[in-house]
Amino acid sequence: MKHRSALALFALLAMAEPTLAQTFQTTVSQYYVVPGVVDLNFANSTMEIHWFVDQPGGRTVYSNDVVIGALALGMPPNISAHATWVINYNAGTHTVNLVPGTTHITNWWGAQRCHVYEDGTCNCDANPNWAICGYPPMAAYVQTLSALAAAASINARLALEAAGYHVTRN
């Protein structure tokens, strides 16, 4: 009888483990070329469910960094990107709140970062060399990143719900 109880407990723990290890992909870049300026590639970034729920409270979570391209002149370093979510996790109710308007795609060249939010806003700070927000040839790419940020929010909701979590946006 003890053997069956231990086996049942092990089976329950084994069932919970895939939920903790689940990952999902979110697109952080599309193909985009400004001749003589930038060559960007399609790229997906991986996110792990447990990063959303490994501790209660509010925080920011990031998908894995991926290289998405380079300046056309071959100037190092590469251009990279990831998705970002601002969340609040309540372990008692098994609820992840995705704070609305805050999911964004960050891309960067060296130390210069630009954040494009799901609500269409773009913030590149005062970057002198990687200011895609105010550079007209990149306007369509910035719009694409905004749509990808909205999709990242949906991807997170779907993955979290499939893993058994309740998801809110408030």
Secondary structure as GFF3:
##gff-version 3
##sequence-region A 1 170
A	DSSP	alpha_helix	2	21	.	.	.	ID=ss1
A	DSSP	beta_strand	23	29	.	.	.	ID=ss2
A	DSSP	beta_strand	32	34	.	.	.	ID=ss3
A	DSSP	beta_strand	38	40	.	.	.	ID=ss4
A	DSSP	beta_strand	43	48	.	.	.	ID=ss5
A	DSSP	alpha_helix	50	53	.	.	.	ID=ss6
A	DSSP	beta_strand	57	62	.	.	.	ID=ss7
A	DSSP	beta_strand	66	71	.	.	.	ID=ss8
A	DSSP	beta_strand	79	90	.	.	.	ID=ss9
A	DSSP	beta_strand	95	98	.	.	.	ID=ss10
A	DSSP	beta_strand	104	109	.	.	.	ID=ss11
A	DSSP	beta_strand	112	117	.	.	.	ID=ss12
A	DSSP	beta_strand	122	123	.	.	.	ID=ss13
A	DSSP	three_ten_helix	132	134	.	.	.	ID=ss14
A	DSSP	three_ten_helix	136	138	.	.	.	ID=ss15
A	DSSP	alpha_helix	139	162	.	.	.	ID=ss16
A	DSSP	beta_strand	166	168	.	.	.	ID=ss17
###
